Amino acid sequence: MPTFSPDALKGKIAVVTGAARGIGRAAAVALAKAGADVAGLDICAAASAINTFEPASRADLDETGRMVTSAGRRWHPIVADQRDIGALCRGAQEVRSAWGGLDILFANAGIQAFKPLLEMEDADWHDQIDCNLNGTANAIRTFAPLLVERGGGRIIVTSSTQGQHGTLNGAAYSASKWGIIGLMKISRAGIGQAQDHGQRHRARAYRHGADPP
Amino acid sequence: MPGLIDTALTRHEDRYVQILQAAAKVPSYDEAKDEKAAAEGFASKLPLGLPWLPPEDIAPAVVFLASDAAALVSGTSIAVTGGDSANITA
């Protein structure tokens, strides 16, 4: 794997969602090799009955943790469903308590399934929009306040080529990934404004969840 | 913004079928669920000739975006697609 200098992210703290395997795991390990401590969040269970792929497990997340610590960096696992904003609030509190703040959010978790548009059940649409788009928004709404507290940071989200073109039977996935691009574009402006109005933003972000960290 | 990545979400029969049927490469589920046929189909579609992209080759883009090297990169997408970007307009 191509690597960066181990000082590239020295002293930085990162949260990666969907960290149990795939792109999330690879990113968690690459961020650690570049010097960042990593908190890895994953549902570690089947996210939806519409999924036809094998769900991630707690053992998968622990393996990511082993790889991060092997790179010499700190690791903190968070088992949470990103549709549950209260659980994400608690995760943000854990990271803040353990490591004092956050510099990087990689909001990556997502699911995918296929069904012809006119044959979809409600779950075929809702579960992908909820996990991918609402879940990514939840991750930003709960973890980005820690970046605001720091006075800056990076939010990186995972869209898809299907966020820029349609794929047969992929309506919900495309819509969710297209939505993530829109969310990313507005986050830049919205969070910049939050740096001027930090407390108000935090109050809104945590309205549906646990106490603010 | 990745393309077809070598992850659990991609490497299963349903996914092979969906992609190959979308590309009108195969008529039936049984023909499409074959991993070797899927790999050949995908590789022929991708300019760099890979069937699916290793997640370890997506991760460096994340590190770049997280680093000071990307200090002036904001509000945009980076496509890591093995060349599939050449097949779409955006």
Interface residues (C-beta under 8 A of the other chain):
Chain A: M1 P2 T3 F4 A8 L9 K12 A14 R21 G22 I23 R25 A26 A27 V29 A30 L31 A34 A36 T52 F53 E54 A56 I104 F106 G110 I111 Q112 F114 R154 I156 T158 S159 S160 T161 G163 Q164 H165 T167 L168 N169 G170 I181 M184 K185 R188
Chain B: M1 P2 G3 L4 I5 T7 A8 L9 R11 H12 D14 R15 Q18 I19 Q21 A22 P54 P55 E56 D57 I58 A59 P60 V62 V63 F64 L65 A66 S67 D68 A69 A70 S74 G75 S77 A79 T81 D84 S85 I88 T89 A90
